[in-house]
Amino acid sequence: MFGPASRKVKMAMNLIKNIFINAKMLVNYRRASSMQWNIENSLVCPVTGTGFSVAASAKNLKLIIWYSGDYFLSIGSVINITQNEVFINGVPGDLQVIHAFPYTENLWSTFSKNIECPGNQNPMLLICNRRSLCKFALCPYGARQKRPQ
């Protein structure tokens, strides 16, 4: 029913979900003692206070990770998963994966078009006139709220 590529994507999705959800971050991956994921694209959703990132493995398996946590996975971030820990850019991290989707261009495009955050289109944004509506205590892009005149 499922082809080899589909099985690999399902395996990778289950692996990511289990790693981030379990408090001890225990991994049962037979072929490697660690796995590296490179973040290729990211969005934040100010309405929910969550993030979406495209994560690619060395074998070019791609997932869209929907997560919450204290980290913003920016383009170029690296997630290393060992049997005992998760490292984000070399630092032990704690992300809560809400869901992992197989990557498709259409799905990512849908997220990009429907998630309205000024920083998603302009990561260098300094002042944001929507900060008062945002669930993030600190802007993932570093923008400040526009001061009243």
Biotite code that builds the C-alpha atoms (Angstrom):
import biotite.structure as struc

atoms = struc.array([
    struc.Atom([0.000, 0.000, 0.000], chain_id="A", res_id=1, res_name="MET", atom_name="CA", element="C"),
    struc.Atom([2.780, 2.443, 0.893], chain_id="A", res_id=2, res_name="PHE", atom_name="CA", element="C"),
    struc.Atom([5.914, 2.764, -1.225], chain_id="A", res_id=3, res_name="GLY", atom_name="CA", element="C"),
    struc.Atom([9.439, 2.789, 0.257], chain_id="A", res_id=4, res_name="PRO", atom_name="CA", element="C"),
    struc.Atom([9.610, 6.611, 0.208], chain_id="A", res_id=5, res_name="ALA", atom_name="CA", element="C"),
    struc.Atom([6.257, 6.887, 1.961], chain_id="A", res_id=6, res_name="SER", atom_name="CA", element="C"),
    struc.Atom([7.379, 4.412, 4.620], chain_id="A", res_id=7, res_name="ARG", atom_name="CA", element="C"),
    struc.Atom([10.574, 6.423, 5.170], chain_id="A", res_id=8, res_name="LYS", atom_name="CA", element="C"),
    struc.Atom([8.615, 9.654, 5.567], chain_id="A", res_id=9, res_name="VAL", atom_name="CA", element="C"),
    struc.Atom([6.200, 7.964, 7.987], chain_id="A", res_id=10, res_name="LYS", atom_name="CA", element="C"),
    struc.Atom([9.135, 6.498, 9.921], chain_id="A", res_id=11, res_name="MET", atom_name="CA", element="C"),
    struc.Atom([10.824, 9.904, 10.077], chain_id="A", res_id=12, res_name="ALA", atom_name="CA", element="C"),
    struc.Atom([7.597, 11.621, 11.180], chain_id="A", res_id=13, res_name="MET", atom_name="CA", element="C"),
    struc.Atom([7.085, 9.091, 13.957], chain_id="A", res_id=14, res_name="ASN", atom_name="CA", element="C"),
    struc.Atom([10.720, 9.419, 15.004], chain_id="A", res_id=15, res_name="LEU", atom_name="CA", element="C"),
    struc.Atom([10.547, 13.222, 15.238], chain_id="A", res_id=16, res_name="ILE", atom_name="CA", element="C"),
    struc.Atom([7.238, 13.140, 17.096], chain_id="A", res_id=17, res_name="LYS", atom_name="CA", element="C"),
    struc.Atom([8.444, 10.556, 19.621], chain_id="A", res_id=18, res_name="ASN", atom_name="CA", element="C"),
    struc.Atom([11.736, 12.322, 20.223], chain_id="A", res_id=19, res_name="ILE", atom_name="CA", element="C"),
    struc.Atom([10.219, 15.693, 21.009], chain_id="A", res_id=20, res_name="PHE", atom_name="CA", element="C"),
    struc.Atom([7.199, 14.470, 22.958], chain_id="A", res_id=21, res_name="ILE", atom_name="CA", element="C"),
    struc.Atom([8.949, 12.094, 25.362], chain_id="A", res_id=22, res_name="ASN", atom_name="CA", element="C"),
    struc.Atom([10.494, 13.885, 28.328], chain_id="A", res_id=23, res_name="ALA", atom_name="CA", element="C"),
    struc.Atom([13.607, 11.710, 28.285], chain_id="A", res_id=24, res_name="LYS", atom_name="CA", element="C"),
    struc.Atom([13.994, 12.065, 24.505], chain_id="A", res_id=25, res_name="MET", atom_name="CA", element="C"),
    struc.Atom([14.684, 8.364, 24.019], chain_id="A", res_id=26, res_name="LEU", atom_name="CA", element="C"),
    struc.Atom([15.281, 7.306, 20.435], chain_id="A", res_id=27, res_name="VAL", atom_name="CA", element="C"),
    struc.Atom([14.922, 3.887, 18.904], chain_id="A", res_id=28, res_name="ASN", atom_name="CA", element="C"),
    struc.Atom([16.476, 4.393, 15.487], chain_id="A", res_id=29, res_name="TYR", atom_name="CA", element="C"),
    struc.Atom([18.353, 1.343, 14.240], chain_id="A", res_id=30, res_name="ARG", atom_name="CA", element="C"),
    struc.Atom([20.599, 2.692, 11.510], chain_id="A", res_id=31, res_name="ARG", atom_name="CA", element="C"),
    struc.Atom([22.142, 5.681, 13.238], chain_id="A", res_id=32, res_name="ALA", atom_name="CA", element="C"),
    struc.Atom([23.090, 6.733, 16.731], chain_id="A", res_id=33, res_name="SER", atom_name="CA", element="C"),
    struc.Atom([22.249, 10.334, 15.873], chain_id="A", res_id=34, res_name="SER", atom_name="CA", element="C"),
    struc.Atom([20.261, 12.157, 13.248], chain_id="A", res_id=35, res_name="MET", atom_name="CA", element="C"),
    struc.Atom([20.672, 15.688, 11.953], chain_id="A", res_id=36, res_name="GLN", atom_name="CA", element="C"),
    struc.Atom([17.897, 17.892, 10.593], chain_id="A", res_id=37, res_name="TRP", atom_name="CA", element="C"),
    struc.Atom([18.585, 21.207, 8.849], chain_id="A", res_id=38, res_name="ASN", atom_name="CA", element="C"),
    struc.Atom([15.931, 23.912, 8.946], chain_id="A", res_id=39, res_name="ILE", atom_name="CA", element="C"),
    struc.Atom([15.288, 25.159, 5.420], chain_id="A", res_id=40, res_name="GLU", atom_name="CA", element="C"),
    struc.Atom([12.351, 27.481, 6.043], chain_id="A", res_id=41, res_name="ASN", atom_name="CA", element="C"),
    struc.Atom([10.308, 28.765, 8.978], chain_id="A", res_id=42, res_name="SER", atom_name="CA", element="C"),
    struc.Atom([7.124, 30.640, 9.784], chain_id="A", res_id=43, res_name="LEU", atom_name="CA", element="C"),
    struc.Atom([5.572, 31.781, 13.042], chain_id="A", res_id=44, res_name="VAL", atom_name="CA", element="C"),
    struc.Atom([1.872, 32.080, 13.782], chain_id="A", res_id=45, res_name="CYS", atom_name="CA", element="C"),
    struc.Atom([1.149, 35.071, 16.036], chain_id="A", res_id=46, res_name="PRO", atom_name="CA", element="C"),
    struc.Atom([-2.441, 33.908, 16.628], chain_id="A", res_id=47, res_name="VAL", atom_name="CA", element="C"),
    struc.Atom([-1.393, 30.575, 18.195], chain_id="A", res_id=48, res_name="THR", atom_name="CA", element="C"),
    struc.Atom([2.135, 31.392, 19.377], chain_id="A", res_id=49, res_name="GLY", atom_name="CA", element="C"),
    struc.Atom([3.532, 28.399, 17.487], chain_id="A", res_id=50, res_name="THR", atom_name="CA", element="C"),
    struc.Atom([6.034, 27.847, 14.699], chain_id="A", res_id=51, res_name="GLY", atom_name="CA", element="C"),
    struc.Atom([6.252, 25.831, 11.499], chain_id="A", res_id=52, res_name="PHE", atom_name="CA", element="C"),
    struc.Atom([9.591, 24.740, 10.047], chain_id="A", res_id=53, res_name="SER", atom_name="CA", element="C"),
    struc.Atom([10.720, 22.706, 7.070], chain_id="A", res_id=54, res_name="VAL", atom_name="CA", element="C"),
    struc.Atom([13.300, 20.215, 8.368], chain_id="A", res_id=55, res_name="ALA", atom_name="CA", element="C"),
    struc.Atom([15.449, 18.179, 5.962], chain_id="A", res_id=56, res_name="ALA", atom_name="CA", element="C"),
    struc.Atom([17.603, 15.184, 6.855], chain_id="A", res_id=57, res_name="SER", atom_name="CA", element="C"),
    struc.Atom([20.909, 14.257, 5.227], chain_id="A", res_id=58, res_name="ALA", atom_name="CA", element="C"),
    struc.Atom([18.968, 11.712, 3.156], chain_id="A", res_id=59, res_name="LYS", atom_name="CA", element="C"),
    struc.Atom([16.725, 14.569, 1.967], chain_id="A", res_id=60, res_name="ASN", atom_name="CA", element="C"),
    struc.Atom([13.671, 13.425, 3.895], chain_id="A", res_id=61, res_name="LEU", atom_name="CA", element="C"),
    struc.Atom([11.609, 16.547, 4.510], chain_id="A", res_id=62, res_name="LYS", atom_name="CA", element="C"),
    struc.Atom([9.033, 17.249, 7.165], chain_id="A", res_id=63, res_name="LEU", atom_name="CA", element="C"),
    struc.Atom([7.033, 20.269, 8.216], chain_id="A", res_id=64, res_name="ILE", atom_name="CA", element="C"),
    struc.Atom([7.264, 20.458, 11.992], chain_id="A", res_id=65, res_name="ILE", atom_name="CA", element="C"),
    struc.Atom([4.552, 22.361, 13.860], chain_id="A", res_id=66, res_name="TRP", atom_name="CA", element="C"),
    struc.Atom([5.941, 23.148, 17.285], chain_id="A", res_id=67, res_name="TYR", atom_name="CA", element="C"),
    struc.Atom([5.812, 25.284, 20.385], chain_id="A", res_id=68, res_name="SER", atom_name="CA", element="C"),
    struc.Atom([8.649, 26.070, 22.724], chain_id="A", res_id=69, res_name="GLY", atom_name="CA", element="C"),
    struc.Atom([11.210, 28.625, 23.754], chain_id="A", res_id=70, res_name="ASP", atom_name="CA", element="C"),
    struc.Atom([13.060, 28.435, 20.448], chain_id="A", res_id=71, res_name="TYR", atom_name="CA", element="C"),
    struc.Atom([12.449, 29.900, 17.020], chain_id="A", res_id=72, res_name="PHE", atom_name="CA", element="C"),
    struc.Atom([13.913, 27.548, 14.446], chain_id="A", res_id=73, res_name="LEU", atom_name="CA", element="C"),
    struc.Atom([15.306, 30.021, 11.937], chain_id="A", res_id=74, res_name="SER", atom_name="CA", element="C"),
    struc.Atom([16.618, 29.123, 8.497], chain_id="A", res_id=75, res_name="ILE", atom_name="CA", element="C"),
    struc.Atom([19.996, 27.451, 8.925], chain_id="A", res_id=76, res_name="GLY", atom_name="CA", element="C"),
    struc.Atom([19.275, 26.095, 12.416], chain_id="A", res_id=77, res_name="SER", atom_name="CA", element="C"),
    struc.Atom([20.463, 22.536, 12.971], chain_id="A", res_id=78, res_name="VAL", atom_name="CA", element="C"),
    struc.Atom([18.689, 19.959, 15.121], chain_id="A", res_id=79, res_name="ILE", atom_name="CA", element="C"),
    struc.Atom([20.808, 16.994, 16.214], chain_id="A", res_id=80, res_name="ASN", atom_name="CA", element="C"),
    struc.Atom([18.975, 14.075, 17.745], chain_id="A", res_id=81, res_name="ILE", atom_name="CA", element="C"),
    struc.Atom([20.904, 11.501, 19.750], chain_id="A", res_id=82, res_name="THR", atom_name="CA", element="C"),
    struc.Atom([19.606, 8.549, 21.710], chain_id="A", res_id=83, res_name="GLN", atom_name="CA", element="C"),
    struc.Atom([19.331, 10.676, 24.853], chain_id="A", res_id=84, res_name="ASN", atom_name="CA", element="C"),
    struc.Atom([19.005, 14.337, 23.869], chain_id="A", res_id=85, res_name="GLU", atom_name="CA", element="C"),
    struc.Atom([18.002, 16.886, 21.292], chain_id="A", res_id=86, res_name="VAL", atom_name="CA", element="C"),
    struc.Atom([20.428, 19.691, 20.460], chain_id="A", res_id=87, res_name="PHE", atom_name="CA", element="C"),
    struc.Atom([19.422, 22.875, 18.684], chain_id="A", res_id=88, res_name="ILE", atom_name="CA", element="C"),
    struc.Atom([22.467, 24.585, 17.194], chain_id="A", res_id=89, res_name="ASN", atom_name="CA", element="C"),
    struc.Atom([24.646, 22.575, 19.576], chain_id="A", res_id=90, res_name="GLY", atom_name="CA", element="C"),
    struc.Atom([22.681, 23.482, 22.718], chain_id="A", res_id=91, res_name="VAL", atom_name="CA", element="C"),
    struc.Atom([20.359, 21.013, 24.506], chain_id="A", res_id=92, res_name="PRO", atom_name="CA", element="C"),
    struc.Atom([16.795, 22.027, 23.681], chain_id="A", res_id=93, res_name="GLY", atom_name="CA", element="C"),
    struc.Atom([13.191, 21.299, 24.445], chain_id="A", res_id=94, res_name="ASP", atom_name="CA", element="C"),
    struc.Atom([10.637, 21.639, 21.666], chain_id="A", res_id=95, res_name="LEU", atom_name="CA", element="C"),
    struc.Atom([7.109, 20.349, 21.856], chain_id="A", res_id=96, res_name="GLN", atom_name="CA", element="C"),
    struc.Atom([6.124, 18.992, 18.461], chain_id="A", res_id=97, res_name="VAL", atom_name="CA", element="C"),
    struc.Atom([2.415, 19.442, 17.962], chain_id="A", res_id=98, res_name="ILE", atom_name="CA", element="C"),
    struc.Atom([2.427, 17.607, 14.639], chain_id="A", res_id=99, res_name="HIS", atom_name="CA", element="C"),
    struc.Atom([4.829, 16.585, 11.878], chain_id="A", res_id=100, res_name="ALA", atom_name="CA", element="C"),
    struc.Atom([3.571, 16.631, 8.290], chain_id="A", res_id=101, res_name="PHE", atom_name="CA", element="C"),
    struc.Atom([5.245, 15.139, 5.211], chain_id="A", res_id=102, res_name="PRO", atom_name="CA", element="C"),
    struc.Atom([6.620, 18.111, 3.261], chain_id="A", res_id=103, res_name="TYR", atom_name="CA", element="C"),
    struc.Atom([4.838, 19.118, 0.090], chain_id="A", res_id=104, res_name="THR", atom_name="CA", element="C"),
    struc.Atom([5.233, 22.381, -1.773], chain_id="A", res_id=105, res_name="GLU", atom_name="CA", element="C"),
    struc.Atom([1.441, 22.854, -1.773], chain_id="A", res_id=106, res_name="ASN", atom_name="CA", element="C"),
    struc.Atom([1.101, 22.417, 1.992], chain_id="A", res_id=107, res_name="LEU", atom_name="CA", element="C"),
    struc.Atom([3.986, 24.804, 2.732], chain_id="A", res_id=108, res_name="TRP", atom_name="CA", element="C"),
    struc.Atom([2.539, 27.322, 0.285], chain_id="A", res_id=109, res_name="SER", atom_name="CA", element="C"),
    struc.Atom([-0.843, 27.092, 2.038], chain_id="A", res_id=110, res_name="THR", atom_name="CA", element="C"),
    struc.Atom([0.788, 27.788, 5.406], chain_id="A", res_id=111, res_name="PHE", atom_name="CA", element="C"),
    struc.Atom([2.791, 30.691, 3.945], chain_id="A", res_id=112, res_name="SER", atom_name="CA", element="C"),
    struc.Atom([-0.275, 32.313, 2.398], chain_id="A", res_id=113, res_name="LYS", atom_name="CA", element="C"),
    struc.Atom([-2.557, 31.922, 5.413], chain_id="A", res_id=114, res_name="ASN", atom_name="CA", element="C"),
    struc.Atom([-0.301, 32.651, 8.393], chain_id="A", res_id=115, res_name="ILE", atom_name="CA", element="C"),
    struc.Atom([-0.194, 36.408, 8.795], chain_id="A", res_id=116, res_name="GLU", atom_name="CA", element="C"),
    struc.Atom([2.921, 37.624, 10.559], chain_id="A", res_id=117, res_name="CYS", atom_name="CA", element="C"),
    struc.Atom([4.820, 40.626, 9.167], chain_id="A", res_id=118, res_name="PRO", atom_name="CA", element="C"),
    struc.Atom([8.117, 38.977, 10.175], chain_id="A", res_id=119, res_name="GLY", atom_name="CA", element="C"),
    struc.Atom([7.461, 35.952, 7.961], chain_id="A", res_id=120, res_name="ASN", atom_name="CA", element="C"),
    struc.Atom([7.721, 38.214, 4.905], chain_id="A", res_id=121, res_name="GLN", atom_name="CA", element="C"),
    struc.Atom([10.339, 40.563, 6.376], chain_id="A", res_id=122, res_name="ASN", atom_name="CA", element="C"),
    struc.Atom([12.626, 38.832, 8.926], chain_id="A", res_id=123, res_name="PRO", atom_name="CA", element="C"),
    struc.Atom([14.565, 42.100, 9.426], chain_id="A", res_id=124, res_name="MET", atom_name="CA", element="C"),
    struc.Atom([11.439, 43.875, 10.696], chain_id="A", res_id=125, res_name="LEU", atom_name="CA", element="C"),
    struc.Atom([12.271, 46.350, 13.481], chain_id="A", res_id=126, res_name="LEU", atom_name="CA", element="C"),
    struc.Atom([8.846, 47.751, 14.372], chain_id="A", res_id=127, res_name="ILE", atom_name="CA", element="C"),
    struc.Atom([5.641, 45.712, 14.207], chain_id="A", res_id=128, res_name="CYS", atom_name="CA", element="C"),
    struc.Atom([2.227, 47.347, 14.351], chain_id="A", res_id=129, res_name="ASN", atom_name="CA", element="C"),
    struc.Atom([0.614, 43.970, 15.165], chain_id="A", res_id=130, res_name="ARG", atom_name="CA", element="C"),
    struc.Atom([2.618, 43.140, 18.342], chain_id="A", res_id=131, res_name="ARG", atom_name="CA", element="C"),
    struc.Atom([-0.396, 43.828, 20.567], chain_id="A", res_id=132, res_name="SER", atom_name="CA", element="C"),
    struc.Atom([-2.272, 40.975, 18.820], chain_id="A", res_id=133, res_name="LEU", atom_name="CA", element="C"),
    struc.Atom([0.651, 38.536, 19.014], chain_id="A", res_id=134, res_name="CYS", atom_name="CA", element="C"),
    struc.Atom([0.776, 35.597, 21.477], chain_id="A", res_id=135, res_name="LYS", atom_name="CA", element="C"),
    struc.Atom([4.597, 35.639, 21.584], chain_id="A", res_id=136, res_name="PHE", atom_name="CA", element="C"),
    struc.Atom([5.940, 37.457, 24.650], chain_id="A", res_id=137, res_name="ALA", atom_name="CA", element="C"),
    struc.Atom([9.039, 38.330, 22.611], chain_id="A", res_id=138, res_name="LEU", atom_name="CA", element="C"),
    struc.Atom([8.888, 38.627, 18.839], chain_id="A", res_id=139, res_name="CYS", atom_name="CA", element="C"),
    struc.Atom([10.746, 35.695, 17.213], chain_id="A", res_id=140, res_name="PRO", atom_name="CA", element="C"),
    struc.Atom([12.063, 38.199, 14.664], chain_id="A", res_id=141, res_name="TYR", atom_name="CA", element="C"),
    struc.Atom([13.095, 40.751, 17.294], chain_id="A", res_id=142, res_name="GLY", atom_name="CA", element="C"),
    struc.Atom([10.565, 43.416, 16.280], chain_id="A", res_id=143, res_name="ALA", atom_name="CA", element="C"),
    struc.Atom([9.272, 45.913, 18.811], chain_id="A", res_id=144, res_name="ARG", atom_name="CA", element="C"),
    struc.Atom([5.745, 47.224, 19.122], chain_id="A", res_id=145, res_name="GLN", atom_name="CA", element="C"),
    struc.Atom([5.040, 50.502, 17.374], chain_id="A", res_id=146, res_name="LYS", atom_name="CA", element="C"),
    struc.Atom([4.911, 53.319, 19.922], chain_id="A", res_id=147, res_name="ARG", atom_name="CA", element="C"),
    struc.Atom([1.695, 55.333, 20.132], chain_id="A", res_id=148, res_name="PRO", atom_name="CA", element="C"),
    struc.Atom([1.960, 58.832, 18.659], chain_id="A", res_id=149, res_name="GLN", atom_name="CA", element="C"),
])
